[in-house]
Amino acid sequence: MALAVCETIIDEQGKELLDHGTALFPAACYYDNLALEEVPWHWHEELEAVVVTEGRAIVAAGTEKYVVTEGNGFFY
């Protein structure tokens, strides 16, 4: 799939409702500028990988918060 801005759509429990990719290729790549718009807290069953290309991002996992700096990433 092409690189695109991700629109995170969630239900009342915070579960992400958006399907990523297709049945033949169940993966997608996105670009989000967190300086312009935050990604809301959400959860899903799929693996997610993130790379910070500029600045830093604060990532919350459970009750923990982590600062991820430029050039670093994480997956969960």
PDB file of N, CA, C and O in Angstrom:
ATOM      1  N   MET A   1       0.842  -1.183   0.000  1.00  0.00           N
ATOM      2  CA  MET A   1       0.000   0.000   0.000  1.00  0.00           C
ATOM      3  C   MET A   1       0.883   1.241   0.000  1.00  0.00           C
ATOM      4  O   MET A   1       2.016   1.204   0.480  1.00  0.00           O
ATOM      5  N   ALA A   2       0.379   2.302  -0.521  1.00  0.00           N
ATOM      6  CA  ALA A   2       1.124   3.553  -0.598  1.00  0.00           C
ATOM      7  C   ALA A   2       1.171   4.238   0.758  1.00  0.00           C
ATOM      8  O   ALA A   2       0.306   4.017   1.605  1.00  0.00           O
ATOM      9  N   LEU A   3       2.171   5.059   0.955  1.00  0.00           N
ATOM     10  CA  LEU A   3       2.297   5.844   2.177  1.00  0.00           C
ATOM     11  C   LEU A   3       1.189   6.891   2.195  1.00  0.00           C
ATOM     12  O   LEU A   3       1.037   7.653   1.240  1.00  0.00           O
ATOM     13  N   ALA A   4       0.419   6.932   3.272  1.00  0.00           N
ATOM     14  CA  ALA A   4      -0.709   7.853   3.378  1.00  0.00           C
ATOM     15  C   ALA A   4      -0.869   8.289   4.818  1.00  0.00           C
ATOM     16  O   ALA A   4      -0.284   7.689   5.721  1.00  0.00           O
ATOM     17  N   VAL A   5      -1.655   9.327   5.041  1.00  0.00           N
ATOM     18  CA  VAL A   5      -1.995   9.757   6.395  1.00  0.00           C
ATOM     19  C   VAL A   5      -3.023   8.778   6.938  1.00  0.00           C
ATOM     20  O   VAL A   5      -3.968   8.417   6.237  1.00  0.00           O
ATOM     21  N   CYS A   6      -2.846   8.348   8.170  1.00  0.00           N
ATOM     22  CA  CYS A   6      -3.764   7.392   8.791  1.00  0.00           C
ATOM     23  C   CYS A   6      -4.834   8.145   9.565  1.00  0.00           C
ATOM     24  O   CYS A   6      -4.526   9.021  10.373  1.00  0.00           O
ATOM     25  N   GLU A   7      -6.082   7.803   9.316  1.00  0.00           N
ATOM     26  CA  GLU A   7      -7.191   8.355  10.088  1.00  0.00           C
ATOM     27  C   GLU A   7      -7.619   7.292  11.078  1.00  0.00           C
ATOM     28  O   GLU A   7      -8.234   6.297  10.694  1.00  0.00           O
ATOM     29  N   THR A   8      -7.301   7.488  12.351  1.00  0.00           N
ATOM     30  CA  THR A   8      -7.604   6.496  13.373  1.00  0.00           C
ATOM     31  C   THR A   8      -9.062   6.621  13.784  1.00  0.00           C
ATOM     32  O   THR A   8      -9.462   7.612  14.395  1.00  0.00           O
ATOM     33  N   ILE A   9      -9.852   5.612  13.446  1.00  0.00           N
ATOM     34  CA  ILE A   9     -11.270   5.574  13.791  1.00  0.00           C
ATOM     35  C   ILE A   9     -11.437   4.513  14.863  1.00  0.00           C
ATOM     36  O   ILE A   9     -11.059   3.359  14.662  1.00  0.00           O
ATOM     37  N   ILE A  10     -12.010   4.900  16.016  1.00  0.00           N
ATOM     38  CA  ILE A  10     -12.112   3.987  17.149  1.00  0.00           C
ATOM     39  C   ILE A  10     -13.555   3.886  17.633  1.00  0.00           C
ATOM     40  O   ILE A  10     -14.367   4.777  17.383  1.00  0.00           O
ATOM     41  N   ASP A  11     -13.871   2.778  18.338  1.00  0.00           N
ATOM     42  CA  ASP A  11     -15.187   2.641  18.954  1.00  0.00           C
ATOM     43  C   ASP A  11     -15.142   3.175  20.381  1.00  0.00           C
ATOM     44  O   ASP A  11     -14.134   3.746  20.795  1.00  0.00           O
ATOM     45  N   GLU A  12     -16.228   2.995  21.138  1.00  0.00           N
ATOM     46  CA  GLU A  12     -16.305   3.553  22.494  1.00  0.00           C
ATOM     47  C   GLU A  12     -15.337   2.908  23.479  1.00  0.00           C
ATOM     48  O   GLU A  12     -15.073   3.481  24.536  1.00  0.00           O
ATOM     49  N   GLN A  13     -14.796   1.719  23.157  1.00  0.00           N
ATOM     50  CA  GLN A  13     -13.791   1.081  23.999  1.00  0.00           C
ATOM     51  C   GLN A  13     -12.367   1.394  23.544  1.00  0.00           C
ATOM     52  O   GLN A  13     -11.408   0.918  24.151  1.00  0.00           O
ATOM     53  N   GLY A  14     -12.217   2.187  22.486  1.00  0.00           N
ATOM     54  CA  GLY A  14     -10.901   2.551  21.991  1.00  0.00           C
ATOM     55  C   GLY A  14     -10.331   1.590  20.966  1.00  0.00           C
ATOM     56  O   GLY A  14      -9.183   1.746  20.550  1.00  0.00           O
ATOM     57  N   LYS A  15     -11.115   0.588  20.546  1.00  0.00           N
ATOM     58  CA  LYS A  15     -10.630  -0.355  19.537  1.00  0.00           C
ATOM     59  C   LYS A  15     -10.645   0.320  18.163  1.00  0.00           C
ATOM     60  O   LYS A  15     -11.638   0.929  17.766  1.00  0.00           O
ATOM     61  N   GLU A  16      -9.528   0.199  17.453  1.00  0.00           N
ATOM     62  CA  GLU A  16      -9.449   0.778  16.121  1.00  0.00           C
ATOM     63  C   GLU A  16     -10.321  -0.028  15.163  1.00  0.00           C
ATOM     64  O   GLU A  16     -10.275  -1.258  15.161  1.00  0.00           O
ATOM     65  N   LEU A  17     -11.118   0.670  14.345  1.00  0.00           N
ATOM     66  CA  LEU A  17     -12.060   0.024  13.445  1.00  0.00           C
ATOM     67  C   LEU A  17     -11.581  -0.036  11.998  1.00  0.00           C
ATOM     68  O   LEU A  17     -12.192  -0.723  11.179  1.00  0.00           O
ATOM     69  N   LEU A  18     -10.520   0.656  11.675  1.00  0.00           N
ATOM     70  CA  LEU A  18     -10.034   0.724  10.307  1.00  0.00           C
ATOM     71  C   LEU A  18      -9.311  -0.554   9.908  1.00  0.00           C
ATOM     72  O   LEU A  18      -8.444  -1.030  10.642  1.00  0.00           O
ATOM     73  N   ASP A  19      -9.657  -1.112   8.756  1.00  0.00           N
ATOM     74  CA  ASP A  19      -8.925  -2.246   8.201  1.00  0.00           C
ATOM     75  C   ASP A  19      -7.681  -1.715   7.496  1.00  0.00           C
ATOM     76  O   ASP A  19      -7.743  -0.695   6.810  1.00  0.00           O
ATOM     77  N   HIS A  20      -6.560  -2.397   7.660  1.00  0.00           N
ATOM     78  CA  HIS A  20      -5.299  -1.967   7.048  1.00  0.00           C
ATOM     79  C   HIS A  20      -4.907  -2.942   5.952  1.00  0.00           C
ATOM     80  O   HIS A  20      -4.868  -4.152   6.174  1.00  0.00           O
ATOM     81  N   GLY A  21      -4.618  -2.421   4.783  1.00  0.00           N
ATOM     82  CA  GLY A  21      -4.226  -3.272   3.673  1.00  0.00           C
ATOM     83  C   GLY A  21      -5.420  -3.976   3.060  1.00  0.00           C
ATOM     84  O   GLY A  21      -6.556  -3.510   3.149  1.00  0.00           O
ATOM     85  N   THR A  22      -5.136  -5.112   2.434  1.00  0.00           N
ATOM     86  CA  THR A  22      -6.166  -5.915   1.781  1.00  0.00           C
ATOM     87  C   THR A  22      -6.024  -7.362   2.234  1.00  0.00           C
ATOM     88  O   THR A  22      -5.084  -7.709   2.948  1.00  0.00           O
ATOM     89  N   ALA A  23      -6.959  -8.198   1.815  1.00  0.00           N
ATOM     90  CA  ALA A  23      -6.874  -9.620   2.164  1.00  0.00           C
ATOM     91  C   ALA A  23      -5.629 -10.257   1.555  1.00  0.00           C
ATOM     92  O   ALA A  23      -5.038 -11.160   2.147  1.00  0.00           O
ATOM     93  N   LEU A  24      -5.230  -9.787   0.369  1.00  0.00           N
ATOM     94  CA  LEU A  24      -4.037 -10.334  -0.282  1.00  0.00           C
ATOM     95  C   LEU A  24      -2.741  -9.751   0.260  1.00  0.00           C
ATOM     96  O   LEU A  24      -1.691 -10.390   0.184  1.00  0.00           O
ATOM     97  N   PHE A  25      -2.808  -8.537   0.808  1.00  0.00           N
ATOM     98  CA  PHE A  25      -1.616  -7.886   1.371  1.00  0.00           C
ATOM     99  C   PHE A  25      -2.047  -7.141   2.634  1.00  0.00           C
ATOM    100  O   PHE A  25      -2.316  -5.941   2.581  1.00  0.00           O
ATOM    101  N   PRO A  26      -2.114  -7.847   3.774  1.00  0.00           N
ATOM    102  CA  PRO A  26      -2.656  -7.264   5.008  1.00  0.00           C
ATOM    103  C   PRO A  26      -1.652  -6.386   5.765  1.00  0.00           C
ATOM    104  O   PRO A  26      -1.336  -6.645   6.927  1.00  0.00           O
ATOM    105  N   ALA A  27      -1.163  -5.356   5.094  1.00  0.00           N
ATOM    106  CA  ALA A  27      -0.223  -4.424   5.710  1.00  0.00           C
ATOM    107  C   ALA A  27      -0.418  -3.056   5.073  1.00  0.00           C
ATOM    108  O   ALA A  27      -0.915  -2.948   3.952  1.00  0.00           O
ATOM    109  N   ALA A  28      -0.025  -2.018   5.793  1.00  0.00           N
ATOM    110  CA  ALA A  28      -0.148  -0.659   5.269  1.00  0.00           C
ATOM    111  C   ALA A  28       0.941   0.208   5.877  1.00  0.00           C
ATOM    112  O   ALA A  28       1.452  -0.095   6.955  1.00  0.00           O
ATOM    113  N   CYS A  29       1.298   1.283   5.191  1.00  0.00           N
ATOM    114  CA  CYS A  29       2.286   2.249   5.676  1.00  0.00           C
ATOM    115  C   CYS A  29       1.626   3.617   5.749  1.00  0.00           C
ATOM    116  O   CYS A  29       0.890   4.011   4.845  1.00  0.00           O
ATOM    117  N   TYR A  30       1.895   4.336   6.831  1.00  0.00           N
ATOM    118  CA  TYR A  30       1.270   5.635   7.030  1.00  0.00           C
ATOM    119  C   TYR A  30       2.308   6.665   7.438  1.00  0.00           C
ATOM    120  O   TYR A  30       3.387   6.330   7.925  1.00  0.00           O
ATOM    121  N   TYR A  31       1.958   7.917   7.229  1.00  0.00           N
ATOM    122  CA  TYR A  31       2.764   9.044   7.683  1.00  0.00           C
ATOM    123  C   TYR A  31       1.856   9.924   8.525  1.00  0.00           C
ATOM    124  O   TYR A  31       0.829  10.399   8.040  1.00  0.00           O
ATOM    125  N   ASP A  32       2.221  10.143   9.769  1.00  0.00           N
ATOM    126  CA  ASP A  32       1.465  11.031  10.651  1.00  0.00           C
ATOM    127  C   ASP A  32       2.396  12.113  11.170  1.00  0.00           C
ATOM    128  O   ASP A  32       3.505  11.815  11.615  1.00  0.00           O
ATOM    129  N   ASN A  33       1.962  13.360  11.118  1.00  0.00           N
ATOM    130  CA  ASN A  33       2.715  14.472  11.674  1.00  0.00           C
ATOM    131  C   ASN A  33       2.094  14.801  13.031  1.00  0.00           C
ATOM    132  O   ASN A  33       1.078  15.490  13.110  1.00  0.00           O
ATOM    133  N   LEU A  34       2.719  14.299  14.097  1.00  0.00           N
ATOM    134  CA  LEU A  34       2.156  14.468  15.431  1.00  0.00           C
ATOM    135  C   LEU A  34       2.204  15.904  15.925  1.00  0.00           C
ATOM    136  O   LEU A  34       1.536  16.242  16.902  1.00  0.00           O
ATOM    137  N   ALA A  35       2.990  16.763  15.259  1.00  0.00           N
ATOM    138  CA  ALA A  35       3.002  18.186  15.612  1.00  0.00           C
ATOM    139  C   ALA A  35       1.700  18.852  15.173  1.00  0.00           C
ATOM    140  O   ALA A  35       1.303  19.868  15.743  1.00  0.00           O
ATOM    141  N   LEU A  36       1.038  18.293  14.172  1.00  0.00           N
ATOM    142  CA  LEU A  36      -0.216  18.854  13.664  1.00  0.00           C
ATOM    143  C   LEU A  36      -1.446  18.208  14.287  1.00  0.00           C
ATOM    144  O   LEU A  36      -2.442  18.881  14.551  1.00  0.00           O
ATOM    145  N   GLU A  37      -1.371  16.901  14.519  1.00  0.00           N
ATOM    146  CA  GLU A  37      -2.520  16.193  15.074  1.00  0.00           C
ATOM    147  C   GLU A  37      -2.053  14.938  15.808  1.00  0.00           C
ATOM    148  O   GLU A  37      -1.300  14.132  15.261  1.00  0.00           O
ATOM    149  N   GLU A  38      -2.502  14.782  17.037  1.00  0.00           N
ATOM    150  CA  GLU A  38      -2.143  13.606  17.824  1.00  0.00           C
ATOM    151  C   GLU A  38      -2.935  12.394  17.353  1.00  0.00           C
ATOM    152  O   GLU A  38      -4.043  12.527  16.835  1.00  0.00           O
ATOM    153  N   VAL A  39      -2.361  11.225  17.536  1.00  0.00           N
ATOM    154  CA  VAL A  39      -3.077   9.973  17.292  1.00  0.00           C
ATOM    155  C   VAL A  39      -3.757   9.609  18.605  1.00  0.00           C
ATOM    156  O   VAL A  39      -3.082   9.506  19.629  1.00  0.00           O
ATOM    157  N   PRO A  40      -5.078   9.410  18.605  1.00  0.00           N
ATOM    158  CA  PRO A  40      -5.761   9.105  19.870  1.00  0.00           C
ATOM    159  C   PRO A  40      -5.353   7.747  20.427  1.00  0.00           C
ATOM    160  O   PRO A  40      -4.919   6.865  19.685  1.00  0.00           O
ATOM    161  N   TRP A  41      -5.496   7.587  21.744  1.00  0.00           N
ATOM    162  CA  TRP A  41      -5.240   6.299  22.357  1.00  0.00           C
ATOM    163  C   TRP A  41      -6.168   5.283  21.711  1.00  0.00           C
ATOM    164  O   TRP A  41      -7.364   5.532  21.561  1.00  0.00           O
ATOM    165  N   HIS A  42      -5.613   4.140  21.330  1.00  0.00           N
ATOM    166  CA  HIS A  42      -6.410   3.092  20.705  1.00  0.00           C
ATOM    167  C   HIS A  42      -5.711   1.760  20.876  1.00  0.00           C
ATOM    168  O   HIS A  42      -4.555   1.698  21.295  1.00  0.00           O
ATOM    169  N   TRP A  43      -6.416   0.706  20.552  1.00  0.00           N
ATOM    170  CA  TRP A  43      -5.837  -0.629  20.602  1.00  0.00           C
ATOM    171  C   TRP A  43      -6.342  -1.435  19.411  1.00  0.00           C
ATOM    172  O   TRP A  43      -7.372  -1.126  18.812  1.00  0.00           O
ATOM    173  N   HIS A  44      -5.583  -2.476  19.091  1.00  0.00           N
ATOM    174  CA  HIS A  44      -5.958  -3.393  18.012  1.00  0.00           C
ATOM    175  C   HIS A  44      -5.162  -4.669  18.177  1.00  0.00           C
ATOM    176  O   HIS A  44      -4.185  -4.709  18.925  1.00  0.00           O
ATOM    177  N   GLU A  45      -5.574  -5.699  17.487  1.00  0.00           N
ATOM    178  CA  GLU A  45      -4.914  -6.995  17.595  1.00  0.00           C
ATOM    179  C   GLU A  45      -3.693  -7.110  16.692  1.00  0.00           C
ATOM    180  O   GLU A  45      -2.863  -7.995  16.898  1.00  0.00           O
ATOM    181  N   GLU A  46      -3.564  -6.246  15.709  1.00  0.00           N
ATOM    182  CA  GLU A  46      -2.454  -6.311  14.766  1.00  0.00           C
ATOM    183  C   GLU A  46      -1.174  -5.722  15.365  1.00  0.00           C
ATOM    184  O   GLU A  46      -1.219  -4.886  16.268  1.00  0.00           O
ATOM    185  N   LEU A  47      -0.045  -6.172  14.845  1.00  0.00           N
ATOM    186  CA  LEU A  47       1.255  -5.622  15.195  1.00  0.00           C
ATOM    187  C   LEU A  47       1.378  -4.220  14.602  1.00  0.00           C
ATOM    188  O   LEU A  47       0.907  -3.974  13.492  1.00  0.00           O
ATOM    189  N   GLU A  48       2.003  -3.311  15.328  1.00  0.00           N
ATOM    190  CA  GLU A  48       2.232  -1.951  14.825  1.00  0.00           C
ATOM    191  C   GLU A  48       3.698  -1.594  15.035  1.00  0.00           C
ATOM    192  O   GLU A  48       4.253  -1.819  16.110  1.00  0.00           O
ATOM    193  N   ALA A  49       4.311  -1.044  14.013  1.00  0.00           N
ATOM    194  CA  ALA A  49       5.696  -0.582  14.101  1.00  0.00           C
ATOM    195  C   ALA A  49       5.732   0.897  13.762  1.00  0.00           C
ATOM    196  O   ALA A  49       5.048   1.346  12.841  1.00  0.00           O
ATOM    197  N   VAL A  50       6.534   1.660  14.510  1.00  0.00           N
ATOM    198  CA  VAL A  50       6.609   3.110  14.334  1.00  0.00           C
ATOM    199  C   VAL A  50       8.066   3.539  14.324  1.00  0.00           C
ATOM    200  O   VAL A  50       8.870   3.040  15.111  1.00  0.00           O
ATOM    201  N   VAL A  51       8.408   4.463  13.435  1.00  0.00           N
ATOM    202  CA  VAL A  51       9.730   5.078  13.394  1.00  0.00           C
ATOM    203  C   VAL A  51       9.535   6.588  13.482  1.00  0.00           C
ATOM    204  O   VAL A  51       8.757   7.162  12.720  1.00  0.00           O
ATOM    205  N   VAL A  52      10.236   7.227  14.405  1.00  0.00           N
ATOM    206  CA  VAL A  52      10.173   8.685  14.551  1.00  0.00           C
ATOM    207  C   VAL A  52      11.229   9.270  13.615  1.00  0.00           C
ATOM    208  O   VAL A  52      12.423   9.030  13.792  1.00  0.00           O
ATOM    209  N   THR A  53      10.785  10.039  12.615  1.00  0.00           N
ATOM    210  CA  THR A  53      11.716  10.584  11.617  1.00  0.00           C
ATOM    211  C   THR A  53      12.187  11.988  11.955  1.00  0.00           C
ATOM    212  O   THR A  53      13.182  12.458  11.405  1.00  0.00           O
ATOM    213  N   GLU A  54      11.474  12.666  12.863  1.00  0.00           N
ATOM    214  CA  GLU A  54      11.852  14.030  13.231  1.00  0.00           C
ATOM    215  C   GLU A  54      11.305  14.346  14.617  1.00  0.00           C
ATOM    216  O   GLU A  54      10.160  14.011  14.920  1.00  0.00           O
ATOM    217  N   GLY A  55      12.102  14.979  15.450  1.00  0.00           N
ATOM    218  CA  GLY A  55      11.645  15.353  16.784  1.00  0.00           C
ATOM    219  C   GLY A  55      11.550  14.170  17.713  1.00  0.00           C
ATOM    220  O   GLY A  55      12.449  13.331  17.762  1.00  0.00           O
ATOM    221  N   ARG A  56      10.441  14.103  18.463  1.00  0.00           N
ATOM    222  CA  ARG A  56      10.238  13.008  19.402  1.00  0.00           C
ATOM    223  C   ARG A  56       8.749  12.740  19.541  1.00  0.00           C
ATOM    224  O   ARG A  56       7.918  13.573  19.180  1.00  0.00           O
ATOM    225  N   ALA A  57       8.426  11.578  20.065  1.00  0.00           N
ATOM    226  CA  ALA A  57       7.037  11.201  20.306  1.00  0.00           C
ATOM    227  C   ALA A  57       6.932  10.612  21.697  1.00  0.00           C
ATOM    228  O   ALA A  57       7.841   9.919  22.154  1.00  0.00           O
ATOM    229  N   ILE A  58       5.835  10.883  22.367  1.00  0.00           N
ATOM    230  CA  ILE A  58       5.553  10.271  23.660  1.00  0.00           C
ATOM    231  C   ILE A  58       4.566   9.143  23.398  1.00  0.00           C
ATOM    232  O   ILE A  58       3.487   9.356  22.845  1.00  0.00           O
ATOM    233  N   VAL A  59       4.955   7.942  23.803  1.00  0.00           N
ATOM    234  CA  VAL A  59       4.161   6.747  23.541  1.00  0.00           C
ATOM    235  C   VAL A  59       3.662   6.203  24.868  1.00  0.00           C
ATOM    236  O   VAL A  59       4.443   6.039  25.806  1.00  0.00           O
ATOM    237  N   ALA A  60       2.374   5.922  24.954  1.00  0.00           N
ATOM    238  CA  ALA A  60       1.799   5.335  26.160  1.00  0.00           C
ATOM    239  C   ALA A  60       1.470   3.877  25.893  1.00  0.00           C
ATOM    240  O   ALA A  60       0.852   3.543  24.882  1.00  0.00           O
ATOM    241  N   ALA A  61       1.886   3.013  26.808  1.00  0.00           N
ATOM    242  CA  ALA A  61       1.574   1.584  26.744  1.00  0.00           C
ATOM    243  C   ALA A  61       1.129   1.170  28.136  1.00  0.00           C
ATOM    244  O   ALA A  61       1.940   1.107  29.060  1.00  0.00           O
ATOM    245  N   GLY A  62      -0.142   0.892  28.282  1.00  0.00           N
ATOM    246  CA  GLY A  62      -0.676   0.616  29.611  1.00  0.00           C
ATOM    247  C   GLY A  62      -0.560   1.868  30.463  1.00  0.00           C
ATOM    248  O   GLY A  62      -1.041   2.932  30.072  1.00  0.00           O
ATOM    249  N   THR A  63       0.076   1.751  31.628  1.00  0.00           N
ATOM    250  CA  THR A  63       0.255   2.916  32.502  1.00  0.00           C
ATOM    251  C   THR A  63       1.623   3.566  32.313  1.00  0.00           C
ATOM    252  O   THR A  63       1.929   4.561  32.970  1.00  0.00           O
ATOM    253  N   GLU A  64       2.435   3.023  31.437  1.00  0.00           N
ATOM    254  CA  GLU A  64       3.789   3.538  31.199  1.00  0.00           C
ATOM    255  C   GLU A  64       3.802   4.510  30.024  1.00  0.00           C
ATOM    256  O   GLU A  64       3.028   4.364  29.078  1.00  0.00           O
ATOM    257  N   LYS A  65       4.691   5.506  30.094  1.00  0.00           N
ATOM    258  CA  LYS A  65       4.909   6.431  28.992  1.00  0.00           C
ATOM    259  C   LYS A  65       6.390   6.435  28.644  1.00  0.00           C
ATOM    260  O   LYS A  65       7.247   6.395  29.526  1.00  0.00           O
ATOM    261  N   TYR A  66       6.681   6.482  27.347  1.00  0.00           N
ATOM    262  CA  TYR A  66       8.056   6.448  26.858  1.00  0.00           C
ATOM    263  C   TYR A  66       8.262   7.581  25.867  1.00  0.00           C
ATOM    264  O   TYR A  66       7.361   7.915  25.098  1.00  0.00           O
ATOM    265  N   VAL A  67       9.456   8.172  25.891  1.00  0.00           N
ATOM    266  CA  VAL A  67       9.828   9.176  24.905  1.00  0.00           C
ATOM    267  C   VAL A  67      10.673   8.476  23.843  1.00  0.00           C
ATOM    268  O   VAL A  67      11.708   7.883  24.148  1.00  0.00           O
ATOM    269  N   VAL A  68      10.220   8.553  22.599  1.00  0.00           N
ATOM    270  CA  VAL A  68      10.930   7.953  21.470  1.00  0.00           C
ATOM    271  C   VAL A  68      11.497   9.097  20.646  1.00  0.00           C
ATOM    272  O   VAL A  68      10.751   9.956  20.174  1.00  0.00           O
ATOM    273  N   THR A  69      12.804   9.113  20.471  1.00  0.00           N
ATOM    274  CA  THR A  69      13.469  10.225  19.803  1.00  0.00           C
ATOM    275  C   THR A  69      13.748   9.928  18.333  1.00  0.00           C
ATOM    276  O   THR A  69      13.678   8.785  17.882  1.00  0.00           O
ATOM    277  N   GLU A  70      14.064  10.987  17.608  1.00  0.00           N
ATOM    278  CA  GLU A  70      14.349  10.923  16.176  1.00  0.00           C
ATOM    279  C   GLU A  70      15.329   9.799  15.842  1.00  0.00           C
ATOM    280  O   GLU A  70      16.366   9.648  16.489  1.00  0.00           O
ATOM    281  N   GLY A  71      14.985   9.023  14.831  1.00  0.00           N
ATOM    282  CA  GLY A  71      15.849   7.927  14.402  1.00  0.00           C
ATOM    283  C   GLY A  71      15.586   6.619  15.124  1.00  0.00           C
ATOM    284  O   GLY A  71      16.162   5.591  14.766  1.00  0.00           O
ATOM    285  N   ASN A  72      14.730   6.638  16.131  1.00  0.00           N
ATOM    286  CA  ASN A  72      14.386   5.432  16.893  1.00  0.00           C
ATOM    287  C   ASN A  72      12.951   5.039  16.623  1.00  0.00           C
ATOM    288  O   ASN A  72      12.181   5.809  16.048  1.00  0.00           O
ATOM    289  N   GLY A  73      12.604   3.863  17.034  1.00  0.00           N
ATOM    290  CA  GLY A  73      11.242   3.385  16.829  1.00  0.00           C
ATOM    291  C   GLY A  73      10.845   2.356  17.845  1.00  0.00           C
ATOM    292  O   GLY A  73      11.573   2.093  18.802  1.00  0.00           O
ATOM    293  N   PHE A  74       9.697   1.779  17.638  1.00  0.00           N
ATOM    294  CA  PHE A  74       9.176   0.752  18.535  1.00  0.00           C
ATOM    295  C   PHE A  74       8.139  -0.067  17.787  1.00  0.00           C
ATOM    296  O   PHE A  74       7.643   0.339  16.737  1.00  0.00           O
ATOM    297  N   PHE A  75       7.826  -1.204  18.335  1.00  0.00           N
ATOM    298  CA  PHE A  75       6.689  -1.975  17.836  1.00  0.00           C
ATOM    299  C   PHE A  75       5.986  -2.602  19.015  1.00  0.00           C
ATOM    300  O   PHE A  75       6.589  -2.857  20.058  1.00  0.00           O
ATOM    301  N   TYR A  76       4.725  -2.843  18.838  1.00  0.00           N
ATOM    302  CA  TYR A  76       3.930  -3.470  19.886  1.00  0.00           C
ATOM    303  C   TYR A  76       2.744  -4.155  19.278  1.00  0.00           C
ATOM    304  O   TYR A  76       1.939  -4.749  19.996  1.00  0.00           O
TER     305      TYR A  76
END
